[in-house]
Amino acid sequence: MKLSVWAKRQGICYKTAWRMWKEGRLPVPAEQLPTGTVIVHAEPSQPNGVALYARVSSSDQKADLDRQLARLTEFALSKRLPIVKAVKEVGSGMNGHRKGLIGLLRDPNIGVILVEHRDRLMRFGLEYVEAALAAQSRSVLVVESDERTDDIVGDLHEVIVSMCARLYGKRSAQDRAEKALKAIHE
């Protein structure tokens, strides 16, 4: 890669990198082409840490967070995966503003996000997140990968609760969602 690209990735000014090259203090092997361009032969750093992610939907399920995290830790240790972070979160699988999850997705040192079930990470759109992570040589690893197709009513309930919460406020969203489901079943 060019010296300017390497400098930007390291978070230093190009002029500083150029001075380091001229003084022979560049910490990676580099060579100068006949055109004058400096090419750095640095291996791109691969994310290698594993982050454990446990989530429950409501605060009355907080006790399950520790059990989820224990199972994830046990799985990671049995596979000899290096754990660098563990995140416990209370929030809806439909909520896209979960600080813990966003922090994991933004951290370039995390190569794998380990979850117990697919819906623990998010209810919908996981394929998009997996594709974006794959473009960065990162991935999501699901411990219990068996798909639950019988949960379609539960997913519909989640969508209705989410939409009602946006329209009417969180307090009455659950009641309105239940009324909507009863109307569907009648």
C-alpha positions in Angstrom: 0.0 0.0 0.0 1.1 3.6 -0.5 2.7 5.5 2.4 -0.2 7.9 2.5 -2.7 5.1 2.9 -0.6 3.5 5.6 -0.3 6.8 7.5 -4.0 7.4 7.4 -4.7 3.9 8.8 -2.2 4.5 11.6 -3.8 7.8 12.4 -0.7 9.9 11.6 0.0 12.7 9.2 1.5 11.8 5.9 4.4 14.2 6.5 5.2 12.5 9.7 5.2 9.1 7.9 7.4 10.6 5.2 9.9 11.9 7.8 9.9 8.5 9.5 10.7 6.9 6.1 13.5 9.3 5.4 15.1 8.8 8.8 14.7 5.0 8.6 12.4 4.8 11.6 9.3 3.4 9.8 8.2 0.4 11.9 7.2 -1.7 8.8 9.2 -2.7 5.7 8.9 -0.3 2.8 10.5 0.4 -0.5 10.7 3.4 -2.9 9.8 2.9 -6.5 11.7 4.6 -9.3 8.8 7.0 -9.6 9.4 8.2 -6.0 6.3 6.5 -4.5 6.9 4.8 -1.2 5.2 1.4 -0.9 4.7 0.0 2.6 4.7 -3.8 2.9 2.5 -4.0 6.0 0.1 -6.9 6.7 -3.4 -5.6 7.1 -4.4 -6.3 10.7 -7.2 -8.9 10.9 -9.7 -8.6 13.7 -9.2 -11.6 15.9 -11.1 -11.1 19.1 -14.5 -12.6 20.0 -17.2 -10.6 21.7 -20.0 -12.3 23.6 -23.5 -10.7 23.2 -26.4 -11.5 25.5 -29.7 -9.7 25.3 -33.2 -10.0 26.9 -36.3 -8.1 26.0 -37.4 -6.8 29.3 -35.9 -5.9 32.7 -37.9 -8.7 34.4 -35.7 -11.2 32.5 -32.4 -9.8 33.7 -31.5 -13.0 35.5 -31.4 -14.7 32.2 -28.6 -12.4 31.0 -26.0 -14.0 33.3 -27.1 -17.5 32.3 -26.8 -16.6 28.6 -23.4 -15.1 29.2 -22.2 -18.2 31.1 -23.3 -20.4 28.2 -21.6 -18.2 25.7 -18.4 -18.2 27.8 -18.4 -21.9 28.1 -18.9 -22.3 24.3 -16.1 -19.9 23.5 -13.7 -21.6 26.0 -14.5 -25.0 24.6 -13.7 -23.8 21.1 -10.6 -21.9 22.4 -11.8 -18.5 21.1 -10.1 -15.5 22.6 -12.8 -13.4 24.4 -12.1 -9.7 24.3 -15.5 -8.3 25.3 -18.8 -9.3 26.9 -21.9 -7.2 26.5 -25.2 -7.7 28.3 -28.2 -5.7 27.2 -31.9 -5.2 27.9 -33.8 -4.1 24.9 -36.1 -5.1 22.1 -34.8 -7.1 19.2 -36.5 -4.6 17.0 -34.7 -1.6 18.5 -31.8 -0.4 16.3 -30.5 2.0 18.9 -28.9 -0.5 21.3 -25.6 1.0 22.5 -24.0 -2.3 23.4 -24.6 -3.8 19.9 -23.6 -0.6 18.1 -20.4 -0.6 20.1 -19.6 -4.1 19.0 -20.3 -3.4 15.4 -18.1 -0.3 15.4 -15.1 -2.0 17.1 -12.6 -3.1 14.5 -10.7 -5.4 16.9 -13.7 -7.7 17.2 -13.6 -10.4 14.6 -16.5 -12.5 15.7 -19.7 -11.6 17.6 -20.9 -14.7 19.5 -24.7 -15.0 20.2 -26.8 -17.8 21.6 -29.7 -17.5 19.1 -30.1 -15.4 15.9 -32.9 -13.4 17.4 -30.8 -12.5 20.4 -28.8 -10.2 18.1 -31.8 -8.8 16.2 -35.2 -10.0 15.0 -35.0 -8.8 11.4 -32.2 -7.8 9.0 -29.4 -10.0 10.4 -28.4 -10.9 6.9 -27.5 -7.3 6.2 -25.4 -7.1 9.3 -23.6 -10.4 8.4 -22.9 -9.1 4.9 -21.5 -5.8 6.2 -19.3 -7.7 8.8 -18.1 -10.1 6.1 -16.9 -7.2 4.0 -14.6 -6.4 6.9 -13.5 -10.0 7.4 -15.7 -10.3 10.5 -18.7 -12.5 11.3 -21.5 -13.5 13.6 -21.3 -16.9 15.2 -24.6 -18.4 16.4 -24.3 -21.2 19.1 -27.8 -22.6 18.6 -28.2 -22.3 14.9 -31.4 -24.3 14.5 -34.0 -22.0 13.0 -37.3 -21.6 14.9 -40.0 -21.3 12.3 -42.8 -21.7 14.7 -42.2 -18.2 16.1 -43.9 -16.3 13.3 -46.7 -15.2 15.5 -44.1 -14.0 18.0 -42.3 -12.0 15.3 -45.6 -10.5 14.2 -46.3 -9.5 17.8 -42.9 -7.9 18.0 -43.5 -5.9 14.9 -46.9 -4.7 16.0 -45.6 -3.8 19.5 -42.8 -1.8 17.9 -45.1 0.1 15.6 -47.7 0.8 18.3 -44.9 2.1 20.6 -43.9 4.5 17.9 -47.4 5.7 17.3 -49.0 5.7 20.7 -46.1 5.5 23.2 -44.6 2.6 25.0 -47.2 2.4 27.8 -50.2 1.4 25.7 -48.2 -0.4 22.9 -48.5 -3.8 24.5 -52.3 -3.6 25.0 -52.9 -2.3 21.4 -50.7 -5.1 20.0 -52.6 -7.8 21.9 -55.9 -6.3 20.6 -54.6 -6.4 17.1 -53.5 -10.0 17.4 -56.9 -11.0 18.9 -58.6 -9.3 15.9 -56.4 -11.3 13.5 -57.2 -14.6 15.2 -61.0 -14.0 15.1 
